[in-house]
Amino acid sequence: MSIPRLYLDQPLAAGAAVPTSPGQAHYLGSVMRRAPGDAVLVFNGRDGEWEARIEAIRKDRCTLLPERQTRPQATVADTRLLVAALKRDAMEWVVEKATELGIGTIQPVFTRRSVADRVNTARLAAIAQEAAEQCERLDLPRIGAPQPLPALLDSWDGVPLLVGAERGDRPPLARIAQGLHAPWAWLVGPEGGFDRLELDDLARRAFVSTAGLGPRILRAETAAVAGLALLQALAGDGSD
């Protein structure tokens, strides 16, 4: 029987009981059919992963008792995804997959051709949490508040920013990623691509490199995940 795994935004220490949220209590009791004494894995992004036991559970209330640390907290590389606001389903899928790929920050941006004019960051954070629980991450990605692309670029901290180009003669991302190490960021535009003013603005930034992902035109969500997978393999924790 698999052990449920939950994120708890609370300190974790042996013998210090912690409550779950009502939703987590319902999940453990009504969905997973767990009872007092059953094991649960918990993590909080700070104290590593712990094996805990259900101390008490009823309806929407549950108390867990951490017993031993199963994995220490690992250092998280500064890897970032900047993605133009997409339609809800596509955006949620990107957040789920970026979380599974271990990306540290997911930053929605508004561009001139963005297909969405709002982003439900609370919903995206919930999706990221569920994905982190499933893929055995020890932390959650940070979901940034949406920003217009020019404002984000103006306040950028100088971390190398690789930009996916859907057209034009650009060096392959795999070539640019050779020798690259975190921190880095990957920027993907909307379905219609960046407009000329945005491309000109990006080209003026010293920290920006434009890269290609092959001969085919990819959907924005495909480009986001394909680029992240490649970067993690060559310049992220998949290269260790």
C-alpha positions as CSV (number, residue, x, y, z in Angstrom):
1,M,0.0,0.0,0.0
2,S,1.5,3.3,-1.1
3,I,2.1,6.0,1.6
4,P,0.2,9.3,1.1
5,R,2.5,12.3,0.8
6,L,1.4,15.8,1.9
7,Y,2.8,19.3,1.9
8,L,2.4,21.1,5.3
9,D,3.3,24.7,5.7
10,Q,4.4,24.1,9.3
11,P,7.6,23.3,11.2
12,L,8.3,19.5,11.2
13,A,10.2,17.8,14.1
14,A,10.0,14.4,15.8
15,G,7.2,14.2,18.3
16,A,5.7,17.6,17.5
17,A,2.1,17.0,16.4
18,V,0.9,19.0,13.4
19,P,-2.7,19.4,12.0
20,T,-3.5,19.0,8.4
21,S,-5.9,21.2,6.4
22,P,-9.6,20.2,6.3
23,G,-9.1,19.1,2.6
24,Q,-6.1,17.0,3.5
25,A,-8.0,15.4,6.4
26,H,-10.9,14.5,4.0
27,Y,-8.4,13.1,1.5
28,L,-6.7,10.9,4.1
29,G,-9.9,9.7,5.7
30,S,-12.5,9.5,2.9
31,V,-10.4,9.1,-0.2
32,M,-7.4,7.1,1.0
33,R,-9.3,5.3,3.8
34,R,-6.5,5.9,6.3
35,A,-6.9,5.5,10.0
36,P,-5.1,6.3,13.2
37,G,-1.6,4.7,13.2
38,D,-1.2,4.7,9.5
39,A,1.9,6.3,7.9
40,V,1.9,9.5,6.0
41,L,5.0,11.3,4.4
42,V,5.1,15.0,4.9
43,F,7.4,17.9,3.8
44,N,7.4,21.7,4.1
45,G,10.2,22.9,1.9
46,R,12.4,23.6,4.8
47,D,12.8,20.6,7.1
48,G,13.2,17.8,4.7
49,E,10.7,14.9,4.3
50,W,9.3,13.1,7.4
51,E,7.5,9.9,8.0
52,A,4.5,10.6,10.3
53,R,1.7,8.7,11.8
54,I,-1.9,9.6,11.9
55,E,-2.6,10.5,15.6
56,A,-6.3,11.3,15.2
57,I,-8.7,11.7,12.3
58,R,-12.4,12.5,11.8
59,K,-14.2,14.1,8.9
60,D,-12.3,17.4,8.2
61,R,-9.8,17.2,11.1
62,C,-6.6,15.2,11.3
63,T,-3.4,15.4,13.4
64,L,-0.1,13.9,12.3
65,L,2.8,13.0,14.5
66,P,6.2,13.2,12.7
67,E,8.5,10.3,13.8
68,R,11.6,10.3,11.7
69,Q,13.2,12.3,8.9
70,T,13.4,10.2,5.7
71,R,15.3,12.8,3.5
72,P,17.1,15.9,4.5
73,Q,16.3,19.2,2.8
74,A,18.2,19.7,-0.4
75,T,19.5,22.9,-1.9
76,V,17.3,24.1,-4.7
77,A,18.9,25.5,-7.8
78,D,17.7,28.9,-9.1
79,T,15.8,27.8,-12.2
80,R,13.0,29.9,-13.6
81,L,10.2,29.6,-16.2
82,L,8.7,32.8,-17.6
83,V,5.7,32.1,-19.7
84,A,3.2,34.3,-21.4
85,A,-0.3,34.0,-19.9
86,L,-2.0,31.1,-21.6
87,K,-5.6,29.8,-21.5
88,R,-6.5,28.1,-18.2
89,D,-6.0,24.5,-19.2
90,A,-2.7,25.1,-21.0
91,M,-1.4,27.3,-18.1
92,E,-2.3,24.7,-15.5
93,W,-0.6,21.9,-17.5
94,V,2.6,24.0,-17.8
95,V,2.7,24.6,-14.1
96,E,2.1,20.9,-13.3
97,K,4.9,19.8,-15.6
98,A,7.3,22.6,-14.6
99,T,6.9,21.5,-11.0
100,E,7.6,17.9,-11.9
101,L,10.7,19.1,-13.7
102,G,12.0,20.8,-10.5
103,I,11.7,24.4,-11.6
104,G,12.2,26.8,-8.7
105,T,10.1,29.8,-10.0
106,I,7.2,30.0,-12.4
107,Q,6.5,33.5,-13.5
108,P,3.5,34.4,-15.7
109,V,4.0,37.4,-17.9
110,F,1.6,39.5,-20.0
111,T,2.7,40.2,-23.6
112,R,1.1,42.1,-26.4
113,R,-0.3,38.8,-27.9
114,S,-1.1,37.0,-24.6
115,V,-4.3,34.9,-25.0
116,A,-5.3,35.5,-21.4
117,D,-5.7,38.8,-19.5
118,R,-5.7,37.3,-16.0
119,V,-4.0,34.5,-14.1
120,N,-5.4,32.6,-11.1
121,T,-2.2,32.3,-9.1
122,A,-4.0,30.6,-6.1
123,R,-5.3,27.9,-8.4
124,L,-1.8,27.5,-10.0
125,A,-0.2,27.3,-6.5
126,A,-2.6,24.5,-5.6
127,I,-1.7,22.6,-8.8
128,A,2.0,23.0,-8.1
129,Q,1.5,21.7,-4.5
130,E,-0.3,18.6,-5.7
131,A,2.3,18.0,-8.4
132,A,5.1,18.4,-5.8
133,E,3.4,15.9,-3.5
134,Q,3.1,13.4,-6.3
135,C,6.7,13.7,-7.8
136,E,8.4,13.6,-4.4
137,R,9.9,17.1,-4.5
138,L,11.0,18.5,-1.2
139,D,9.8,22.0,-2.0
140,L,7.2,24.0,-3.9
141,P,8.0,26.3,-6.8
142,R,7.3,29.9,-6.3
143,I,4.4,31.2,-8.4
144,G,5.1,34.8,-9.2
145,A,2.4,37.5,-9.5
146,P,1.8,38.1,-13.2
147,Q,3.7,41.1,-14.6
148,P,3.9,42.9,-18.0
149,L,7.0,41.7,-19.8
150,P,8.6,45.1,-20.1
151,A,8.3,45.7,-16.4
152,L,9.8,42.3,-15.6
153,L,12.7,42.9,-17.9
154,D,13.4,46.4,-16.4
155,S,13.6,44.9,-12.9
156,W,15.6,41.7,-13.9
157,D,18.5,40.7,-11.8
158,G,20.9,39.8,-14.5
159,V,20.3,36.0,-14.5
160,P,20.8,34.6,-18.0
161,L,17.5,34.6,-19.7
162,L,17.0,32.2,-22.7
163,V,14.2,33.1,-25.0
164,G,12.4,30.6,-27.2
165,A,12.2,31.8,-30.8
166,E,9.5,30.2,-33.0
167,R,10.9,31.6,-36.2
168,G,14.2,32.8,-37.6
169,D,17.8,31.5,-37.7
170,R,18.6,31.0,-34.1
171,P,21.2,28.7,-32.5
172,P,19.7,25.6,-31.0
173,L,18.9,25.7,-27.3
174,A,21.1,22.6,-26.7
175,R,24.1,24.5,-28.1
176,I,23.5,27.6,-25.9
177,A,23.0,25.4,-22.8
178,Q,26.4,23.7,-23.1
179,G,28.5,25.0,-20.3
180,L,25.5,26.8,-18.7
181,H,24.9,26.4,-15.0
182,A,22.1,27.6,-12.7
183,P,20.9,30.2,-12.2
184,W,19.1,30.5,-15.5
185,A,15.6,31.3,-16.8
186,W,13.6,30.2,-19.8
187,L,11.1,32.6,-21.5
188,V,8.3,31.4,-23.8
189,G,5.9,33.8,-25.6
190,P,2.2,33.4,-26.4
191,E,0.7,31.4,-29.2
192,G,1.1,34.2,-31.7
193,G,4.7,34.8,-30.7
194,F,6.3,38.0,-29.5
195,D,5.6,41.1,-31.6
196,R,8.4,43.1,-33.2
197,L,8.7,45.7,-30.4
198,E,9.1,42.9,-27.8
199,L,11.7,41.2,-29.9
200,D,13.6,44.4,-30.3
201,D,13.4,45.1,-26.6
202,L,14.7,41.6,-25.8
203,A,17.6,41.9,-28.3
204,R,18.8,45.1,-26.4
205,R,19.1,43.3,-23.1
206,A,22.6,42.0,-22.4
207,F,21.3,39.1,-20.3
208,V,19.1,37.7,-23.0
209,S,20.0,34.9,-25.5
210,T,17.5,33.8,-28.1
211,A,17.4,30.1,-29.0
212,G,15.5,27.7,-31.3
213,L,13.8,24.4,-30.5
214,G,14.0,22.8,-33.9
215,P,12.4,23.1,-37.3
216,R,8.8,22.8,-36.2
217,I,6.4,25.5,-34.8
218,L,5.5,24.4,-31.2
219,R,2.5,25.3,-29.2
220,A,3.5,27.6,-26.3
221,E,2.9,25.0,-23.6
222,T,5.0,22.4,-25.6
223,A,7.8,24.9,-26.1
224,A,7.8,25.7,-22.4
225,V,8.1,22.1,-21.2
226,A,10.5,21.0,-24.0
227,G,12.8,23.8,-23.2
228,L,12.8,23.1,-19.5
229,A,13.4,19.4,-20.0
230,L,16.4,20.2,-22.2
231,L,17.8,22.8,-19.8
232,Q,17.4,20.6,-16.8
233,A,19.2,17.8,-18.6
234,L,22.1,19.9,-19.7
235,A,22.3,22.7,-17.1
236,G,20.1,21.7,-14.2
237,D,19.7,18.9,-11.6
238,G,19.2,16.3,-14.4
239,S,22.9,16.8,-15.4
240,D,24.3,15.7,-12.0
